[in-house]
């Protein structure tokens, strides 16, 4: 089912509140996780204008690039490496205001300045990958992003 995404509101919270039911409608009845990840990426990228939005999936003890929107990206990331690998290792959301200050940051693009990475789970509630969202602005992400992105991720299973 194709839909147009229209994000409304002045505050970040209002925009997420506008976007969340639209993403839920896109995912409703679609069992394929790749299709759902692709639509989530597109909705976030074009709804908020983020620099890069994508999923990395755990395969053979590495994070492997999955569906994304934005410029080309790193293909494989080891556990504990960079923001994505650290989020996987710690099984927690990580917000980085300035990626250049994050120890071991993997610079897929020099244009990325801040980042939020969230764990994604399978049907057994085991971590199966991460959602990575990058901005070309410093300190672009906060507790509001964490709250709503975690809500979005809770609406589907890999």
N, C-alpha and C positions, 0 to 999 in steps of 0.2 A: 504494500500500500504506500504510494508516494504521497508525501505531504510537504507543504511549505512550512518553514519554521519562522515564526514571528515573535521576537522577544520584545516585551513591553516593560516599561517601568524606568524610573530614574535611578534608583539605588541598585546595587549589586543583588541584594536580597530580592527585590521586586522582579528583577530580570530572571533570577533562578526560579522564583515561584511561577513565573510565566512559562519558562522553558520546561520545567519538570513534567507537567501533565502532557505536554507535546511529545516529549521523549517516551513517556509511558505509552502513549497512543501508538507511536512508531513501533514499539517493541511488542505490543499486545498481539498475541497469537502467533508470533514468529519464533519458532524453536531454534533456528540456526544462530549460534553465537557469533559467527563471523559477520553475518548480515547485521546483527544487533550492534556489534562493536563498531562497524562501519558507520551506521546511522548515528550512534552516540557521538563519534568523532566529528561527523559533519555538523550535527546540531550544535555542539559546543564551539567548534571552530567558527562557524558562520553566525551563531547566535551571540557570541561574545567577542569575536575577532581575535581570538588567541593566536599566537604565532605558530604553535604546533600542538596538536592533540593526537595521541596515539596509544595503542596498547602494545605491550610486550608480553608474550606468553612463555611460560616455563616449558622448555623442551630440552631433554637430555642435560639437565643441570645448568642450563643457560637461559637467559631471557632472549627470546627471538622476536624480532619485529613482527607485529601483526598489523591490523588495519590502522590507518592513520590519515590525517589531513595536515598538509604543510610540506615544507621542503624535505628532500631526501634525508634519511636518518641513519643512525648507527644500526647495524643489523643484529649484532649479538652483544650481550652484556653479561658478564660473569657475576655470580652471587657476591654481594658485598662491595661491588665496584660501582662508583658513581652514585647518583641519587636513586636511580631505579634499582640497582642491585642492592643498595642499602635498605630501601623500602622493603624489598623482597626478603632480605636477611632478617630484618627486625619485625616484619609483618605489621607494619604501621605506616600511617600517612606521614609524609615528610614535606614540609614547606621550606623552601630556600629563597630568601630575599635577594641574594646576590650569588649566583652560581659560581663566580670566581673565588668565593671564600669557602666553598664546600670542599673539604679534603677529598682528593681523588675524583673531582668532577670530570665527567666525560663530555667534552665539548663537541657535540654533533654539529652545532652551528655557533659561530661567534656572535650571532645576533641574539641568541637567547640570553636573557639577563636574570630571570627568576623562574621558579619551577615549583610545581606541586606534583607529588607522586603518591598514588593510593593503591593499596592491595586490591586485587580482584579474586573472587573465590569461585570454586566449583560447587557441584551439588553436595559434596561431602563436607562443605565449609572449610576446605583446604585452600591455601593460597595457590592460584593457578596462573597468576600474572600480575601486571600492574597497569594502571592508567597513568600516563605521563602527560602533563599539560605545561607548556612553556609560554612565557611572555617575553616580548622584547623590551619590557619595562621592568625596572627594579621594584621589588616588594609589591608585586601585582596580586599576590595570593594571601589569604588570611583565613580566619576561622569560619567565615561565611562560605568561602569556596569549599573548605573541608566538609562542612556540614552538608551542603547541597550536592557536591560531587559524590560523597558517600551515599546519600539518598538515591542518586541516579544509579550508582553501581549496585545498590541493593535490589533494584528492579529487574535484574537479569542474572543469569548464571552461565559461566563458561562451560 
